[in-house]
Amino acid sequence: MRNYSRTPFVHKMETDVQSLDPRNRDILVSINGKLVPRAEARISVFDSVVQGGDAVWEGLRVYRGRIAAFAAHLQRLQNSAKALAFASIPSSDEIRKVVFATLEANGMTDQTHIRLTLSRGEKITSGMNPRLNQSGCTLIVLAEWKPPVYADSGIEVITSSIRRNTTQCLDSKIHHNNLLNNILAAIEANVAGVASAVMLDINGFISETNDTNIFLVRDGKLLTPLADSCLPGLTRQMVLDIALEHHVIAIEKNLSLTELYTADEAFTSGTMGELTPVLKADGRVIGSGRRGPVTERFQELHRQHAYQHGEALPFWSNQ
Ligand SMILES: Cc1ncc(COP(=O)(O)O)c(C=O)c1O
């Protein structure tokens, strides 16, 4: 007889790092500048993010009193909102103030991840057309205690059957909340019992994973897909900047799965998980099957870079 009570298999690394942190039970969340306890943090059923995923977002990380690449995240949020023709987009300074106030109210200065969401706002009645939006954007600042979500030692990935959008469908330069193709890819990774799924572009080249960018290491050089179909991630940009600074050759080009399987090393990059070694892809062991020296060096350099170039929290004096 089938056992219906069996809990679904979830990759161990994921469940270990993503269980509910008790410190997050009573956090305060900012909705349109108003701080409310987590249990009461609600938005309207008429909000555009509920009606059509019509919103843009950023994931930010706080390192010892500093927010990594804060100005660049705010710029990307505003560019995404502008591309979607949102009205009355809040300025960087307005958003900055709300983010700082949220962190201060929660006493968060480290090991914190912030999910910043800007939706097109409330509609006067349900429907798709932005003409129904007449009262400006909704801004949500959700700050949580959250150390990097992937293990430093490495993860296994599979390739998803779901493709990333092309610019002909939905431009990956817009960091939007229409995440269903990435979610379908994440489900494939869950079913396969691995941490993440590599997504190809429409031409079959590697684009990124469902939630991170990807780098290969070959003969000491870094290789990463062109940002045609992937999100041009800010951590990806940091890795490229670090490579330039340290005279490591880094090339953006089309990359095939064969190049991933036969790379010396591979790693993913993203604000949520920082740099994470990829040890196995579609059952092929990558390089030695352990974190490689280039990946380890860049993990360390990235943490230093994220902190050194971070924007200081004005309420935190211990710098
Ligand atoms: C699909 C996807 N790729 C890559 C990234 C990494 O981007 P970043 O380095 O700016 O966090 C993200 C993060 O939001 C993402 O959602």
The ligand as a Gaussian input file, in Angstrom:
#p B3LYP/6-31G(d) Opt

LIG

0 1
 C       17.379000      34.383000     -11.389000
 C       18.455000      35.020000     -10.598000
 N       19.731000      34.955000     -11.040000
 C       20.742000      35.516000     -10.360000
 C       20.529000      36.178000      -9.163000
 C       21.683000      36.788000      -8.421000
 O       21.644000      38.181000      -8.494000
 P       22.419000      39.078000      -7.432000
 O       23.855000      38.699000      -7.494000
 O       22.177000      40.485000      -7.870000
 O       21.835000      38.759000      -6.112000
 C       19.226000      36.290000      -8.677000
 C       18.952000      37.044000      -7.448000
 O       17.934000      37.619000      -7.252000
 C       18.166000      35.698000      -9.398000
 O       16.901000      35.772000      -8.977000

